Amino acid sequence: MTKLSVNINKIATLRNSRGGNTPNVIQFAKDVQRFGGQGITVHPRPDERHIKYQDTRDLKPVVHTEFNVEGNPITSFMDLVLEVKPTQVTLVPDAEDAITSNAGWDTIKHKAFLTDVISEFKSHGIRTSIFVDPVLTMVEGAKNTGADRIELYTESFAHDYALGNKSAIEPFVKAAELSNELGLGVNAGHDLSLGNIKFFKEQIPGLLEVSIGHALVSESLYYGIENVIQMYLQRLQ
């Protein structure tokens, strides 16, 4: 079964919009796990506009499933990850002012940088994943950095699938097949939803984990978080 890691950034966004501590990010993470979620993902950004660095520290003792921390490995992010020591760190090439992730790494151009970063994290026992587009050369480049996994950036699939174009899955299938051949684990995330996750999961060989936040939280406004998590788990079986 593909694991469901719930990205709770949007809960922090809602909290921050009014100040205070409602909704409570820590309690939400506990509830996600109690309802069957198999991981918690956070993506702290330098401006802390949603998840704050302190949230990441506070979550560490309560996440008893997989804890995945995403971000661009600037110095402050690296220091945070090395302090918290999550299960997995996912490297994402965000610009500091990016609204959301919008591209994967050029793993060839940035090979030396990524290799150094990954070596540092792995020396502390942290599993490493690189956010990549479904491009075979980028998958090969990820392998050459020493990463444990890739996370396929799935926005293009989600956009085209919503328009009825099922062939949009093809580059993702090829990228996953190559990853399996190279011994890289395969994760995926970005704009995956209840509407497309079953098809995506059925087509992608060896899909280990999906990270879903925006759609999952939005769907929960209608169906409730416990119901939505169960709906995802059913589709991921």
C-alpha positions in Angstrom: 0.0 0.0 0.0 1.2 3.5 -0.8 1.6 5.6 2.3 -0.4 8.8 2.8 1.6 11.7 4.3 -0.6 14.7 5.1 0.9 18.1 4.5 -0.5 20.3 7.2 0.8 23.7 5.9 -2.7 24.9 5.1 -3.8 24.3 8.8 -1.0 26.7 9.8 -2.0 29.2 7.1 -5.5 29.2 8.6 -4.1 29.6 12.1 -1.8 32.4 11.1 -4.6 34.4 9.4 -6.1 35.2 12.8 -3.2 34.9 15.2 -3.6 32.7 18.3 -3.5 29.0 18.1 -6.8 28.0 16.3 -6.7 25.6 14.6 -4.0 23.9 16.6 -1.4 22.5 14.3 0.0 20.1 16.8 -3.4 18.7 17.7 -4.3 18.4 14.0 -1.2 16.3 13.4 -2.2 14.0 16.3 -5.7 13.7 14.8 -4.4 13.0 11.3 -2.4 10.1 12.7 -5.3 8.9 14.9 -7.5 8.8 11.8 -5.1 6.6 9.9 -2.7 9.0 8.2 0.7 7.4 7.8 2.9 10.5 7.9 3.0 14.2 8.5 4.6 16.6 6.1 5.6 20.2 6.7 7.2 22.7 4.4 8.6 25.6 6.5 9.6 28.6 4.3 12.0 31.4 5.4 9.2 33.9 5.9 7.2 31.4 8.0 4.0 32.4 6.3 2.4 29.1 7.2 4.4 26.4 9.1 6.9 28.1 11.5 10.3 26.7 12.3 9.1 26.3 15.9 6.1 24.3 14.7 8.5 21.8 13.2 10.3 21.5 16.5 7.1 21.1 18.4 5.8 18.4 16.0 8.8 16.1 16.4 7.7 14.6 19.7 4.1 13.9 18.6 4.7 12.5 15.1 4.9 8.7 15.7 4.4 7.9 12.0 6.8 9.3 9.3 7.9 12.9 9.7 8.7 14.5 6.3 10.2 18.0 6.3 10.3 19.7 2.9 12.2 22.8 1.8 15.1 24.5 0.0 18.3 23.6 1.8 19.4 27.1 2.8 21.5 27.3 5.9 18.6 28.0 8.3 16.6 25.1 6.8 19.5 22.7 7.1 20.1 23.7 10.7 16.5 23.0 11.5 16.4 19.6 9.9 19.6 18.6 11.6 18.1 19.7 14.9 14.8 17.9 14.5 16.1 14.8 12.6 12.8 13.9 10.8 12.3 10.5 9.1 12.8 12.1 5.7 13.9 15.4 4.3 12.6 16.4 0.8 14.7 18.9 -1.0 12.6 21.4 -3.0 14.2 24.3 -5.1 11.8 27.0 -3.9 12.5 30.6 -4.5 12.0 32.4 -1.2 9.0 34.3 -2.5 7.3 31.3 -4.2 3.7 30.9 -3.4 4.1 27.1 -3.8 6.5 24.7 -5.3 6.6 25.1 -9.1 9.5 23.1 -10.4 11.8 20.2 -9.7 15.6 20.3 -9.3 18.0 20.4 -12.2 19.9 17.5 -10.6 22.7 17.8 -13.2 23.4 21.5 -12.9 23.2 21.3 -9.1 24.8 17.9 -8.6 27.7 19.0 -6.5 25.5 21.1 -4.2 22.9 18.4 -3.8 25.5 15.7 -3.2 27.0 17.7 -0.3 23.6 18.5 1.2 22.5 14.9 1.0 25.7 13.5 2.4 25.3 15.8 5.4 21.7 14.7 6.1 22.4 11.0 5.5 25.3 11.1 7.9 22.7 11.9 10.6 20.5 9.0 9.6 17.9 11.1 7.7 16.4 9.6 4.6 16.7 12.0 1.6 14.4 12.7 -1.3 14.7 15.1 -4.2 11.8 16.9 -5.8 12.0 16.3 -9.6 10.1 16.7 -12.8 9.3 13.5 -14.6 12.4 13.8 -16.8 14.6 10.7 -17.1 17.9 12.7 -17.1 16.8 14.4 -13.8 16.0 11.0 -12.3 19.4 9.7 -13.3 20.9 12.9 -11.9 19.1 12.3 -8.6 20.6 8.9 -8.3 24.1 10.3 -8.8 23.7 12.7 -5.9 23.2 9.8 -3.4 19.6 10.5 -2.7 17.4 7.7 -1.3 14.2 8.7 -3.1 12.7 11.1 -5.6 9.4 12.9 -5.2 7.7 13.3 -8.6 6.3 16.8 -9.1 2.8 16.0 -10.3 1.2 19.4 -11.1 1.3 18.8 -14.9 -0.4 15.4 -14.5 -3.1 16.8 -12.3 -3.8 19.7 -14.6 -4.0 17.5 -17.8 -5.9 14.7 -16.1 -8.6 17.1 -15.0 -9.0 18.0 -18.7 -9.5 14.3 -19.6 -6.0 13.6 -20.8 -5.0 10.3 -19.2 -1.9 10.1 -21.3 -0.4 12.8 -19.0 0.5 9.9 -16.8 3.1 8.5 -19.3 6.2 10.5 -18.3 5.5 9.7 -14.7 5.3 6.0 -15.4 8.6 6.1 -17.3 10.3 8.1 -14.5 9.1 5.7 -11.9 10.2 2.7 -13.9 13.7 4.1 -14.2 13.7 5.0 -10.5 12.9 1.4 -9.7 15.7 0.2 -12.0 18.2 2.5 -10.3 17.2 1.6 -6.8 15.6 4.9 -6.0 12.4 5.0 -4.0 9.4 6.9 -5.6 7.3 9.4 -3.8 4.9 11.9 -5.4 3.1 15.1 -4.6 1.5 18.4 -5.7 -2.2 18.8 -6.7 -3.0 15.1 -6.1 -6.6 14.8 -4.9 -9.4 12.4 -4.4 -10.3 12.9 -8.0 -7.0 11.7 -9.5 -5.1 9.7 -6.8 -6.6 6.3 -7.6 -5.7 6.5 -11.2 -2.2 7.8 -10.4 -1.5 5.2 -7.9 -2.7 2.4 -10.2 -0.3 3.5 -13.0 2.9 4.3 -11.1 5.0 1.2 -10.3 6.5 1.1 -6.8 4.9 4.2 -5.5 5.9 4.4 -1.8 4.4 7.6 -0.6 2.2 10.5 -1.6 2.3 13.9 0.2 -1.1 15.7 -0.1 -2.1 18.9 1.6 -4.0 21.6 -0.2 -6.6 19.3 -1.8 -7.0 17.1 1.2 -7.6 20.1 3.6 -10.0 21.6 1.0 -11.9 18.4 0.6 -12.2 18.1 4.4 -14.3 21.3 4.5 -17.0 19.2 2.8 -16.5 15.7 4.1 -14.5 16.1 7.3 -10.9 15.2 7.9 -11.5 11.7 9.3 -13.7 10.8 6.3 -11.3 12.2 3.8 -8.3 10.4 5.2 -10.2 7.1 4.9 -11.2 8.0 1.4 -7.6 8.5 0.4 -6.5 5.3 2.2 -9.1 3.3 0.2 -7.9 4.8 -3.1 -4.2 4.0 -2.2 -4.8 0.3 -1.4 
